[in-house]
Amino acid sequence: MTGPTISLLARRRVEGEILKPVFEVLKETFGEEAAKKAIGLAIRRAAQESGRQLAKEMGGGNLANFIALQPRWTQGEALKVEVLAQDSERFDYDVTSCAYAEMYRELGLGDVGFLLSCNRDEAFIQGFAPEVELRRGQTIMEGAPRCDFRYRVRP
């Protein structure tokens, strides 16, 4: 029997509340750069594994299945997205509003919000569909007015 499901935004809030004191202890013990490196690596590994598992559940990872997953991230208006291009070889969109960034700032984790959230994106797609690459030049989490997601199927 599975338990109740919560939105991804709610899940990230719980994770952030747990990781905040862990991050603080890592900073005190090893220094800020080492703490960021450890948290970033742990999040990337978890995201890649999550991508692999979800691809298995969906019967395979590919760009079409990835596009079908988008409601998971946008649920509850967590992200406002403008799709710019979508076909069998590419998926381009901009995020114009990000509740994840707002939530991390509220938790006092704005300086590591990128590591806890945006850092997942490339690792997730590597695990989910290794033939798809993500290019992104800016994020709201890092102070830009929008996030620019550009997914491409490698030739």
C-alpha positions in Angstrom: 0.0 0.0 0.0 1.4 3.4 -0.9 0.9 6.5 1.2 -0.5 9.8 0.1 1.3 11.7 -2.6 2.3 15.3 -2.1 3.3 17.9 -4.7 6.9 18.1 -5.7 7.1 21.6 -4.3 5.9 20.3 -0.9 8.4 17.5 -1.0 11.2 19.9 -1.8 10.2 22.0 1.2 10.4 19.0 3.5 13.8 18.1 2.0 15.0 21.7 2.4 14.0 21.8 6.0 15.9 18.5 6.6 19.0 19.6 4.6 19.3 23.1 6.1 20.8 21.9 9.4 22.9 19.2 7.6 24.3 21.9 5.3 25.1 24.1 8.4 26.9 21.3 10.1 28.9 20.5 6.9 29.8 24.2 6.6 31.0 24.4 10.2 33.0 21.1 9.9 34.4 21.3 6.4 33.9 24.8 5.2 31.3 26.3 2.8 32.8 25.2 -0.5 33.2 21.6 0.7 29.6 21.7 2.1 28.2 23.0 -1.2 30.2 20.4 -3.1 28.9 17.5 -0.9 25.3 18.7 -1.1 25.5 19.3 -4.8 27.0 15.8 -5.5 24.4 14.1 -3.3 21.5 15.9 -5.0 22.8 15.1 -8.5 23.2 11.4 -7.7 19.7 11.2 -6.2 18.3 13.0 -9.3 20.1 10.7 -11.7 18.8 7.6 -9.9 15.3 9.1 -9.8 15.5 9.6 -13.6 16.5 6.0 -14.1 13.7 4.7 -11.9 11.1 6.8 -13.5 12.2 5.8 -17.0 11.8 2.1 -15.9 8.3 2.9 -14.6 7.3 4.6 -17.8 8.6 1.8 -20.0 11.6 3.8 -21.2 13.1 7.2 -21.1 12.9 9.4 -24.1 12.0 13.0 -24.9 8.3 12.3 -25.4 8.0 10.6 -22.0 10.0 13.4 -20.4 7.6 16.0 -21.9 4.7 14.0 -20.5 6.3 14.4 -17.0 6.1 18.2 -17.0 2.9 18.4 -14.9 4.9 16.9 -12.0 7.1 20.0 -11.8 4.4 22.6 -12.5 1.8 21.1 -10.2 0.1 23.8 -8.1 1.6 26.6 -10.2 5.0 25.7 -8.8 6.4 26.9 -12.2 4.9 29.1 -14.8 6.2 28.0 -18.2 6.2 29.3 -21.7 6.8 26.5 -24.3 8.8 27.9 -27.2 9.3 24.7 -29.3 8.4 21.1 -29.0 8.9 18.2 -31.4 10.5 14.8 -31.5 14.0 16.3 -31.4 13.7 19.3 -29.0 11.8 20.8 -26.2 12.4 24.4 -25.5 10.7 26.4 -22.7 11.3 29.3 -20.4 10.2 29.4 -16.8 8.9 32.8 -16.0 7.9 32.2 -12.3 9.4 29.7 -9.9 7.8 28.9 -6.5 10.8 26.7 -5.8 13.1 29.7 -5.7 10.7 31.6 -3.5 10.4 28.7 -1.1 14.1 28.2 -0.8 14.5 31.9 0.0 11.8 31.6 2.7 13.7 28.7 4.2 16.9 30.7 4.3 18.4 28.5 1.7 18.5 31.0 -1.2 22.2 30.8 -1.5 22.1 27.0 -2.1 18.7 26.8 -3.7 20.4 26.2 -7.1 22.2 23.1 -5.6 19.0 21.8 -4.1 16.7 22.3 -7.1 18.2 23.4 -10.4 21.2 21.2 -10.0 18.8 18.2 -10.4 17.6 19.1 -13.9 20.7 17.9 -15.9 21.3 14.9 -13.7 17.7 13.8 -14.0 17.6 13.9 -17.8 20.9 12.0 -17.8 19.4 9.2 -15.8 16.0 9.3 -17.5 17.0 9.7 -21.2 20.8 9.7 -21.7 20.4 10.6 -25.4 18.8 13.9 -24.4 20.9 16.8 -23.3 19.9 20.0 -21.4 21.4 23.4 -22.1 20.5 26.2 -19.8 22.1 29.6 -19.5 20.3 31.2 -16.7 18.0 30.5 -13.7 15.6 32.5 -11.6 17.2 30.8 -8.6 20.5 32.6 -9.5 18.8 35.9 -10.0 17.9 35.9 -13.7 14.4 37.0 -14.8 13.7 33.5 -16.3 15.1 30.1 -16.7 15.9 28.9 -20.2 15.5 25.2 -20.7 16.7 23.7 -24.0 16.5 20.0 -24.4 17.9 18.3 -27.5 18.1 14.7 -28.6 21.7 14.0 -29.5 22.3 12.8 -33.1 
